[in-house]
Structures are given as C-alpha cells and as structure tokens.
Amino acid sequence: MKTATVPEPRTAAALAARRRKTETALQRVHEAITCLRREKAQISVAAVARRADVSRTFLYDNPEARTAIASAMAEAGERRSRTLAEQDDEREATWRERALNAEDALKAAHAEILTQRTRIGELLGEMRDLQAEWTEEAIQRITTENTTLKQRVRQLTADNRTLDERLKAARSNLRFQDRRLADLEARVADPGSAT
C-alpha cells in the first residue's frame, strides 16, 4: 500500500502562489476581452495578450483563457463574416455574370465561324463546278467575295480567341473568388487559426 506524500511547505506555498498568479492573469484576460468588446476593437490572441499583459503562450496553454478568447473571436467573427459574405456574394455574382456573358459570346462566335466556313465551302464548290462557264468578271467577283469571307473568318477567329481568353480569365477570377470565400468560411469556422 502506497502512502500519499504531503508536499513540503515550500512546495505548497509555491503551488498556491502559482495558482493565485494564474487566477489574476485570467481575471486580466477577461477584463481585456470586455474592454476590447466595448471599444469594438478586433479581438485576437495578440490584442488580448497586450491588453492583459500576459504572454501568448499563457493564452494558448490555459484552457479557460483559450476558451474565452475563442468565444469572443467567434462572436466578433460572426458579425464580420456576415458583412464579408455579403460583399463576396456581390463580387461572385458579377464574375459569374461576366463568365456567362463570355461563354455566350464564345458560342455565338463559334456558330458564326461555322456558318462562314460552310458558306466559303459552298462558294468554292460553285466556283469549281461552273468555272468553265463563267466570265472573267464573275470569277473576279467571286474571288473578291471569297477574299472578303476569308478575312471575315480570320476576324471571327481572332475574336473567338479573344473571347476564349476572356472566358479563361473570368473562370480564373471565379475560382479565385471561390477559394477566397472558402478561406473566409474557414476563418469563420475556426477563428483560432486566423491569428
């Protein structure tokens, strides 16, 4: 059977002093949080540590201090996240609209290019079929029309390329906004990792 050892008086006094020091520090932490809330200042581990005159290590190691800061940050974060979420929703709607517009323009350009290529093919076929019967003037007119159509196809191809680049940029911006929204949601969900 083991017997419990009684701590020496010095050890007991040191433990009691440490407890008192911890309780005093916790009281300062709660007062600092209250003061920061009243001032509507941002609540963070660093701000509470400065205001309460305690170390960050104390705030991370002490469960009561850590819980108090986390709940205060969560409360402040909810207000902030509502505002940020509204702003992000507006930005996301704008980028989505741009991306959809770029996609529509790209589809229209593809359709126009296909139509022009079909028309060029028809004209080239007509030229080959009737070349023997046509006069020099008719051949010149069709050649001019063919050149015009080729220029139009080149222009549409360039427009298509531009629209495709815009669509890629819009999609990239939308992915960036989605990642930013996910980061903001992560900060709101886990406010302790933001500091």
Buried (B, 14 or more C-beta within 10 A) or exposed (E): EEEEEEEEEEEEEEEEEEEEEBEEBBEBBBEBBEBBEEEEEEBBBEBBBEBBEBEEEBBBEBEEBBEBBBEBBBEBBEEBBEEBBEEBEEBBEEBBEBBEBBBEBBEBBBEBBEEBEEBBEEBEEEBEEEEEEBEEEEEEEBEEBBEEBEEBBEEBEEBBEBBBEBBEBBBEBBEEBEEBBEEBBEBBEEBBEBB
